[in-house]
Amino acid sequence: KTRWNTLLDMLERIIKIKLPVQSALLDIGVQIDLSDLEFTQIEFLTKTLSPIKIDVEALCRRDSNLITAEATIKFSLDELNISPSYYSIRVLEAIDQRIIQERYTDASVIIQYLHHPQA
């Protein structure tokens, strides 16, 4: 079964071995040319997916709860805002829309207060 995070792994790998792949393709006479623009797009995509991968792994842990989910989502949003690209802007828009639809802010504040009453 292929999962979305294997796509991220493959994209990160192709960036690392870009020059050897291009050289090998030239050596065997294959005309598959990825332009610098296409590699730049791949780099932007990996920068966008990397914080999401970290979030998914954190949220899938057994000890994850609403407080860790809040911190995890905040981390992602901050990371996506650091280097805005077409992809990160689209992901931010999708996350914002989903948060507006699903999130109960009052419940989140109450849970945080109950977890840290002195704060």
Backbone as CSV, one residue per row, in Angstrom:
resi,resn,N_x,N_y,N_z,CA_x,CA_y,CA_z,C_x,C_y,C_z
1,LYS,0.852,-1.184,0.000,0.000,0.000,0.000,0.895,1.245,0.000
2,THR,0.683,2.135,-0.932,1.468,3.353,-1.019,0.755,4.465,-0.277
3,ARG,1.506,5.190,0.503,0.936,6.289,1.271,1.542,7.592,0.788
4,TRP,0.881,8.712,1.164,1.326,10.010,0.656,2.734,10.341,1.112
5,ASN,3.139,9.901,2.323,4.466,10.282,2.792,5.575,9.574,2.030
6,THR,5.272,8.478,1.329,6.298,7.877,0.482,6.580,8.782,-0.716
7,LEU,5.594,9.558,-1.132,5.816,10.547,-2.190,6.850,11.567,-1.728
8,LEU,6.706,12.042,-0.495,7.674,12.994,0.041,9.064,12.377,0.073
9,ASP,9.173,11.148,0.521,10.473,10.468,0.551,11.081,10.379,-0.848
10,MET,10.261,10.043,-1.839,10.755,9.939,-3.217,11.201,11.296,-3.753
11,LEU,10.439,12.340,-3.457,10.811,13.679,-3.933,12.106,14.149,-3.275
12,GLU,12.258,13.889,-1.977,13.500,14.267,-1.294,14.694,13.503,-1.881
13,ARG,14.473,12.247,-2.214,15.544,11.419,-2.777,15.950,11.924,-4.160
14,ILE,14.977,12.286,-4.988,15.319,12.747,-6.346,16.089,14.071,-6.298
15,ILE,15.802,14.901,-5.309,16.563,16.146,-5.156,18.011,15.828,-4.789
16,LYS,18.200,14.864,-3.884,19.552,14.499,-3.443,20.389,13.908,-4.579
17,ILE,19.754,13.150,-5.464,20.524,12.457,-6.509,20.276,13.060,-7.898
18,LYS,19.905,14.316,-7.920,19.579,14.993,-9.187,20.712,14.872,-10.212
19,LEU,21.903,15.263,-9.843,23.014,15.268,-10.806,23.391,13.858,-11.265
20,PRO,23.517,12.876,-10.367,23.824,11.521,-10.858,22.735,10.960,-11.779
21,VAL,21.480,11.265,-11.492,20.391,10.777,-12.355,20.490,11.414,-13.727
22,GLN,20.693,12.724,-13.769,20.813,13.410,-15.059,22.017,12.870,-15.839
23,SER,23.116,12.629,-15.145,24.319,12.109,-15.794,24.083,10.695,-16.340
24,ALA,23.438,9.860,-15.540,23.160,8.484,-15.975,22.226,8.469,-17.180
25,LEU,21.234,9.350,-17.174,20.308,9.413,-18.307,21.031,9.834,-19.584
26,LEU,21.957,10.786,-19.457,22.755,11.194,-20.617,23.631,10.045,-21.107
27,ASP,24.238,9.311,-20.175,25.134,8.205,-20.530,24.420,7.116,-21.313
28,ILE,23.176,6.833,-20.965,22.455,5.764,-21.667,21.607,6.301,-22.818
29,GLY,21.687,7.614,-23.058,21.012,8.212,-24.201,19.516,8.390,-24.056
30,VAL,19.031,8.488,-22.837,17.602,8.687,-22.601,17.319,10.183,-22.533
31,GLN,16.294,10.608,-23.253,15.948,12.027,-23.312,14.796,12.373,-22.361
32,ILE,15.036,12.226,-21.084,14.073,12.696,-20.075,14.760,13.850,-19.377
33,ASP,14.314,15.034,-19.676,14.967,16.212,-19.142,14.046,16.927,-18.166
34,LEU,14.444,16.984,-16.927,13.723,17.804,-15.959,14.440,19.145,-15.897
35,SER,13.690,20.196,-16.106,14.293,21.527,-16.106,14.591,21.974,-14.676
36,ASP,15.379,23.034,-14.576,15.676,23.605,-13.259,14.398,24.102,-12.595
37,LEU,13.474,24.609,-13.394,12.201,25.061,-12.851,11.423,23.896,-12.233
38,GLU,11.449,22.754,-12.907,10.753,21.576,-12.368,11.401,21.092,-11.070
39,PHE,12.728,21.130,-11.002,13.395,20.760,-9.754,13.099,21.768,-8.655
40,THR,12.992,23.031,-9.010,12.623,24.059,-8.028,11.223,23.795,-7.493
41,GLN,10.317,23.413,-8.371,8.954,23.087,-7.936,8.956,21.874,-6.999
42,ILE,9.776,20.895,-7.300,9.893,19.722,-6.436,10.422,20.131,-5.059
43,GLU,11.403,21.026,-5.040,11.955,21.510,-3.767,10.889,22.252,-2.962
44,PHE,10.092,23.116,-3.623,9.013,23.825,-2.925,7.993,22.834,-2.371
45,LEU,7.687,21.817,-3.147,6.720,20.819,-2.706,7.228,20.054,-1.485
46,THR,8.499,19.699,-1.479,9.048,18.991,-0.312,9.079,19.890,0.918
47,LYS,9.379,21.176,0.728,9.363,22.102,1.866,7.955,22.271,2.423
48,THR,6.966,22.129,1.579,5.577,22.224,2.029,5.139,20.951,2.728
49,LEU,5.513,19.804,2.202,5.057,18.536,2.765,5.815,18.115,4.025
50,SER,7.038,18.591,4.196,7.850,18.165,5.344,7.199,18.468,6.699
51,PRO,6.731,19.704,6.955,6.077,19.935,8.257,4.782,19.152,8.410
52,ILE,4.097,18.885,7.305,2.865,18.104,7.373,3.197,16.670,7.784
53,LYS,4.284,16.126,7.270,4.705,14.772,7.642,5.010,14.709,9.142
54,ILE,5.714,15.707,9.643,6.025,15.761,11.077,4.737,15.801,11.893
55,ASP,3.774,16.599,11.437,2.482,16.690,12.131,1.751,15.361,12.152
56,VAL,1.679,14.714,11.015,0.961,13.443,10.931,1.597,12.421,11.858
57,GLU,2.921,12.368,11.875,3.600,11.424,12.763,3.332,11.746,14.225
58,ALA,3.313,13.045,14.573,3.036,13.442,15.960,1.590,13.139,16.346
59,LEU,0.674,13.392,15.445,-0.738,13.164,15.745,-1.094,11.682,15.807
60,CYS,-0.314,10.839,15.171,-0.592,9.403,15.173,-0.016,8.684,16.386
61,ARG,0.716,9.400,17.204,1.273,8.770,18.405,0.160,8.446,19.393
62,ARG,0.360,7.422,20.161,-0.639,6.990,21.147,-0.890,8.043,22.220
63,ASP,0.141,8.802,22.576,-0.006,9.785,23.648,-0.467,11.156,23.144
64,SER,-0.839,11.253,21.896,-1.318,12.521,21.335,-2.695,12.856,21.901
65,ASN,-2.903,14.142,22.185,-4.196,14.610,22.679,-4.497,15.965,22.043
66,LEU,-5.557,16.622,22.479,-5.928,17.899,21.862,-4.882,18.983,22.072
67,ILE,-4.187,18.934,23.183,-3.154,19.948,23.443,-1.977,19.744,22.501
68,THR,-1.549,18.499,22.331,-0.455,18.265,21.392,-0.910,18.542,19.956
69,ALA,-2.179,18.295,19.678,-2.700,18.603,18.344,-2.643,20.107,18.083
70,GLU,-3.013,20.906,19.076,-2.940,22.370,18.927,-1.517,22.811,18.635
71,ALA,-0.566,22.300,19.428,0.836,22.673,19.242,1.348,22.207,17.884
72,THR,0.938,21.023,17.479,1.371,20.459,16.210,0.860,21.284,15.041
73,ILE,-0.400,21.648,15.090,-0.982,22.456,14.010,-0.343,23.834,13.974
74,LYS,-0.090,24.420,15.140,0.572,25.730,15.189,1.968,25.634,14.564
75,PHE,2.690,24.553,14.877,4.009,24.348,14.290,3.921,24.333,12.770
76,SER,2.981,23.572,12.249,2.817,23.469,10.788,2.516,24.812,10.156
77,LEU,1.580,25.512,10.745,1.203,26.810,10.182,2.386,27.765,10.200
78,ASP,3.144,27.777,11.290,4.331,28.640,11.359,5.363,28.256,10.301
79,GLU,5.605,26.956,10.156,6.575,26.488,9.169,6.137,26.827,7.740
80,LEU,4.862,26.682,7.454,4.367,26.977,6.107,4.411,28.475,5.813
81,ASN,4.299,29.290,6.840,4.378,30.744,6.653,5.797,31.242,6.452
82,ILE,6.783,30.455,6.888,8.181,30.890,6.788,8.625,31.037,5.337
83,SER,8.306,30.070,4.514,8.733,30.130,3.113,7.514,29.977,2.208
84,PRO,6.802,31.070,1.993,5.582,30.964,1.179,5.889,30.611,-0.282
85,SER,5.180,29.616,-0.750,5.228,29.231,-2.151,3.790,28.963,-2.571
86,TYR,3.598,28.673,-3.825,2.253,28.357,-4.301,1.674,27.201,-3.498
87,TYR,2.497,26.171,-3.269,2.021,24.978,-2.572,1.708,25.270,-1.111
88,SER,2.613,25.988,-0.426,2.379,26.256,0.992,1.167,27.161,1.188
89,ILE,0.961,28.099,0.289,-0.213,28.978,0.384,-1.487,28.168,0.206
90,ARG,-1.483,27.255,-0.738,-2.671,26.403,-0.962,-2.948,25.504,0.248
91,VAL,-1.899,24.944,0.823,-2.078,24.084,1.998,-2.573,24.917,3.179
92,LEU,-2.010,26.109,3.366,-2.470,26.990,4.444,-3.950,27.330,4.287
93,GLU,-4.355,27.640,3.066,-5.766,27.943,2.811,-6.647,26.749,3.153
94,ALA,-6.217,25.556,2.764,-7.006,24.351,3.036,-7.091,24.078,4.538
95,ILE,-5.976,24.250,5.246,-5.984,24.035,6.697,-6.875,25.066,7.373
96,ASP,-6.736,26.336,6.984,-7.579,27.384,7.564,-9.055,27.087,7.353
97,GLN,-9.404,26.681,6.159,-10.804,26.368,5.856,-11.296,25.208,6.707
98,ARG,-10.461,24.205,6.846,-10.843,23.033,7.642,-10.980,23.388,9.119
99,ILE,-10.083,24.225,9.610,-10.152,24.649,11.014,-11.446,25.428,11.259
100,ILE,-11.796,26.287,10.330,-13.037,27.057,10.474,-14.231,26.114,10.526
101,GLN,-14.224,25.069,9.727,-15.337,24.118,9.680,-15.408,23.229,10.917
102,GLU,-14.273,22.791,11.432,-14.252,21.711,12.416,-13.881,22.103,13.833
103,ARG,-13.181,23.170,14.000,-12.587,23.461,15.299,-13.554,24.183,16.218
104,TYR,-13.553,23.743,17.448,-14.325,24.405,18.488,-13.343,25.152,19.376
105,THR,-13.176,26.445,19.124,-12.168,27.230,19.817,-12.410,27.253,21.320
106,ASP,-13.661,27.389,21.751,-13.952,27.436,23.180,-13.509,26.152,23.865
107,ALA,-13.773,25.020,23.260,-13.365,23.744,23.837,-11.852,23.655,23.928
108,SER,-11.173,24.144,22.916,-9.715,24.122,22.910,-9.152,24.962,24.053
109,VAL,-9.703,26.131,24.265,-9.249,27.014,25.343,-9.519,26.372,26.697
110,ILE,-10.677,25.778,26.869,-11.022,25.128,28.137,-10.072,23.972,28.430
111,ILE,-9.775,23.159,27.428,-8.868,22.024,27.627,-7.479,22.520,28.000
112,GLN,-7.012,23.574,27.347,-5.697,24.108,27.692,-5.693,24.643,29.119
113,TYR,-6.759,25.312,29.529,-6.839,25.824,30.898,-6.829,24.678,31.907
114,LEU,-7.586,23.621,31.631,-7.632,22.489,32.532,-6.287,21.778,32.629
115,HIS,-5.545,21.813,31.552,-4.231,21.178,31.547,-3.182,22.023,32.290
116,HIS,-3.299,23.339,32.161,-2.366,24.283,32.808,-3.166,25.378,33.507
117,PRO,-3.787,25.111,34.648,-4.649,26.102,35.285,-3.942,27.356,35.758
118,GLN,-2.645,27.292,36.033,-1.931,28.464,36.513,-1.555,29.423,35.398
119,ALA,-1.626,29.000,34.165,-1.204,29.842,33.031,-2.217,30.893,32.698
